[in-house]
Amino acid sequence: MSYFSSTKNFAQTNNIVILAVRVFTGFAMIMLHGLPKLELLLKGGSTKFFNFAGIGERPTLILAIVLELVLSFLIMMGLFTRISAAILAIMMAIAAFIVHQTDPFTVRETSLMYMALFIVILTFGPLRYSVDNMISKRGSSKY
């Protein structure tokens, strides 16, 4: 039976694919969203940003920057992967369904794609090539 028509689980392929998804998604989030927001904050002046839960535009921007930079880096490393992916998936849901609710689908598409990728990472976890895996192996070691 060929790989493309098989329903078997190929563990090594899954490990490599999830690693690639984690690294690409984290890197893209940092480069395309976190760093531009950081530049906006450091540029000073007035910040036009969504005011989440009434905490203010600037605190919301700072929170978004910290979450996007730190949690994306953790996902790339495979450390605290599931909790990081869950938080970022919720953040992308807020972006897609609240912040951009009146915008056309083409504007919301990026948030929805990131949300889907973070849900995949949340569902499958970091798998073999991750710091989480090294920690769990060390914790279950008999030495």
N, C-alpha and C positions, 0 to 999 in steps of 0.2 A: 504494500500500500504506500502511496506517495505521501510526502510531508503535507502537501496542500489539501489532500482529501482525508487525512487522518484526523481522528478525534483524540489521539493520544496526547498526553502532556509531555512536552520536551523540556525537562527541567533546565538544562544548560542554556537552551535558547531563551527560555523565559528569564533567566538570570541576566543574560546579556541585554535583552530587550528592555527590561525594567531599568537596568543601569543606564542605558542610553536615554530612556524617557526621563528618568530622574535628572540626569546631568543636563540634557537639552532644555527641559522645562525650567529648571532652576536657573540656568545660565540666561535663558531668554527673559525670564522674569526680572532678574537682576539688571541686565543690560538695557532692556527695552522699557522697563517700568520703574524699578526701584531707583536706579541712578538718575534718570531724567527728573524724577520727583525730588531727589536730593539736590540736584542742581537748581531746581525751582525754589526750594527752600533756602539754599545758600545765596541765591541771587538777591534775596530780600524783596522789599517792596510789598505790594499787596498780593496775597495768595488767594486765588479764586479756586476753592476746592470744596467738595461736598462736606457739609456739617453733619457728621454722623452722631446721632443720639444727643444732639445739643451741646457737644463738648467744644464746639468752635471749629472753624476751618483750619487754622494752623495746627492745633493739637491732632485733628483728624489726619492732616497731611503727615505729621511726624509719626503717628501711629502706623499709617500705611507704609511709610518709608521703612520703618524698623521691621515691620512684619514682612514686607516684600524682600528686603535685603537679608535679614537674619534667617528667616524660615526657609527661604529659597536656597541659601547656602547650606543649611542643615539638610535639606532634601538632597542636594547634590552629594553631600558626604554620606548620606544614609544614616544620619544621627537624629533621633527623635522623629523619625520619618512620618509615621502615621499621624501623630498629633499635629505636626507641622502641615502636612497635606490637608488635614481636616480644617484647620484654621484658615489656610489659604483658599480652600474650596468654598468655605462660608464667605470669606471676603470677596471672592469672585462672584458668588451668588448675589451678594449685596450690590456689587458693581453692576451686574447685568440686570437685576430685577428691580432695584430701587434707584440707584444713581442714574442709570441710563434707561429707565422704564419708558420714557416718552421718545427716546431716540429710535431711529430705524434699526432693523436687525443687523445691518452691516456694521453699525457702531458697537452693538452688543456682542457681536460674534466673537471678538477676541476674549472677552470675559468668559463667555460660555465655553470656548475651547480650553482655556486655562482651567476652568472649573472641572470640565470633563477629565482633563489630564490629572488634576489633583485627586479626583475621585478614583481614577485607575490606580494611582500611587497609593492612596489610602486603602483600597481594596486588596491589592496584591502585597503591599508592604515593600520594604527595601530589598528583600530576598538576599542572595548570597554575598554579593559584592557591596558590603556596607559596613559602617562602624557598628550599627545596631546588631548585625549578625556576629561580628567579632566579640561584642560585649556579651551577647547571649550564649555564645560558645564558651567563653571564659567563665561565665557564671555557672554553667552546667558541667564544667570540667571537674574531675575528681581530685585534681591537684591544687 
